[in-house]
């Protein structure tokens, strides 16, 4: 009978050990599953942020393109005004001075332009030379 008891004790020990191993494995899988859920949530948040940034960049790109078009139209208009007979010489002189790097104040005094006109000439024609 002592042999039977030792077999029963061994069987119980093996079953207990098996249950412990299964419980530990399930606990580990549970932690891994929780970590996976956290990572999926973080990925979803990052995807959302990335989509927002992408949409913002696209909007900024469109706005920049519109501003570049407006700047082109302003340059064309200023060139057109400069080539007209009425005041054309003053604008041509202002453009030439702006391209040489003369200050806005000097352009105003030399050409008889307003501060806004001189600033616009400088903005449009110095930038053209630098870019």
C-alpha positions as CSV (number, residue, x, y, z in Angstrom):
1,X,0.0,0.0,0.0
2,X,2.8,2.5,0.6
3,X,3.7,2.2,-3.1
4,X,0.1,3.2,-4.1
5,X,0.3,6.2,-1.7
6,X,3.5,7.3,-3.2
7,X,2.0,7.0,-6.8
8,X,-1.0,9.0,-5.6
9,X,1.3,11.6,-4.0
10,X,3.3,11.8,-7.2
11,X,0.2,12.1,-9.4
12,X,-1.2,14.8,-7.1
13,X,2.2,16.6,-7.2
14,X,2.3,16.4,-11.0
15,X,-1.3,17.7,-11.3
16,X,-0.6,20.5,-8.9
17,X,2.5,21.4,-10.8
18,X,0.6,21.3,-14.1
19,X,-2.1,23.5,-12.7
20,X,0.5,26.0,-11.4
21,X,2.3,26.0,-14.8
22,X,-1.0,26.6,-16.6
23,X,-2.1,29.3,-14.2
24,X,1.3,31.1,-14.6
25,X,1.1,30.8,-18.4
26,X,-2.4,32.2,-18.4
27,X,-1.3,35.1,-16.2
28,X,1.6,35.8,-18.5
29,X,-0.8,35.7,-21.5
30,X,-3.1,38.0,-19.7
31,X,-0.3,40.6,-19.2
32,X,0.8,40.3,-22.8
33,X,-2.8,40.8,-24.0
34,X,-3.2,43.9,-21.8
35,X,0.1,45.2,-23.1
36,X,-1.1,44.5,-26.7
37,X,-4.3,46.4,-26.0
38,X,-2.3,49.4,-24.7
39,X,-0.1,49.4,-27.7
40,X,-3.1,49.2,-30.1
41,X,-4.6,52.2,-28.3
42,X,-1.3,54.1,-28.6
43,X,-1.1,53.2,-32.3
44,X,-4.7,54.5,-32.8
45,X,-3.9,57.8,-31.1
46,X,-0.7,58.2,-33.1
47,X,-2.6,57.5,-36.3
48,X,-5.2,60.1,-35.4
49,X,-2.5,62.7,-34.6
50,X,-0.7,61.9,-37.8
51,X,-3.8,62.3,-39.8
52,X,-4.5,65.6,-38.2
53,X,-0.9,66.8,-38.9
54,X,-1.2,65.6,-42.5
55,X,-4.5,67.5,-43.0
56,X,-2.9,70.6,-41.5
57,X,0.2,70.3,-43.7
58,X,-2.0,69.9,-46.8
59,X,-4.0,73.0,-45.8
60,X,-0.8,75.0,-45.2
61,X,0.5,73.9,-48.6
62,X,-2.7,75.1,-50.3
63,X,-2.5,78.4,-48.4
64,X,1.1,78.8,-49.4
65,X,0.3,78.1,-53.0
66,X,-2.5,80.7,-52.9
67,X,-0.1,83.3,-51.3
68,X,2.5,82.5,-54.0
69,X,-0.2,83.1,-56.7
70,X,-1.2,86.4,-55.1
71,X,2.5,87.5,-54.8
72,X,2.9,86.7,-58.5
73,X,-0.1,88.8,-59.4
74,X,1.2,91.7,-57.2
75,X,4.6,91.5,-58.9
76,X,2.9,91.5,-62.3
77,X,0.7,94.5,-61.3
78,X,3.7,96.4,-59.9
79,X,5.6,95.8,-63.1
80,X,2.6,96.9,-65.1
81,X,2.3,100.1,-63.0
82,X,6.0,100.7,-63.4
83,X,5.8,100.4,-67.1
84,X,2.8,102.9,-67.4
85,X,3.7,106.4,-68.5
86,X,2.1,108.0,-65.4
87,X,4.6,107.5,-62.6
88,X,6.4,104.7,-64.5
89,X,9.8,106.3,-64.2
90,X,9.4,106.6,-60.4
91,X,8.6,102.9,-60.1
92,X,11.3,101.9,-62.5
93,X,13.8,103.9,-60.5
94,X,12.4,102.4,-57.2
95,X,12.8,98.9,-58.6
96,X,16.3,99.5,-59.7
97,X,17.2,101.0,-56.3
98,X,15.5,98.1,-54.4
99,X,17.6,95.6,-56.5
100,X,20.7,97.5,-55.4
101,X,19.7,97.1,-51.8
102,X,18.8,100.8,-51.1
103,X,16.6,101.3,-48.0
104,X,12.9,102.0,-48.1
105,X,13.4,105.5,-46.7
106,X,15.8,106.4,-49.5
107,X,13.5,105.0,-52.1
108,X,10.6,107.0,-50.7
109,X,12.7,110.2,-50.8
110,X,14.3,109.6,-54.2
111,X,11.2,108.4,-56.1
112,X,8.4,110.2,-54.2
113,X,6.6,107.0,-53.2
114,X,4.6,106.3,-50.1
115,X,6.1,104.1,-47.4
116,X,3.8,101.2,-48.4
117,X,4.7,101.5,-52.1
118,X,8.4,101.6,-51.2
119,X,8.1,98.6,-48.9
120,X,6.1,96.7,-51.6
121,X,8.8,97.4,-54.2
122,X,11.5,96.2,-51.8
123,X,9.6,93.1,-50.9
124,X,8.9,92.1,-54.4
125,X,12.1,93.0,-56.1
126,X,14.7,92.2,-53.4
127,X,13.1,88.8,-52.9
128,X,13.1,88.1,-56.6
129,X,16.9,88.6,-56.7
130,X,17.5,86.5,-53.5
131,X,15.4,83.5,-54.6
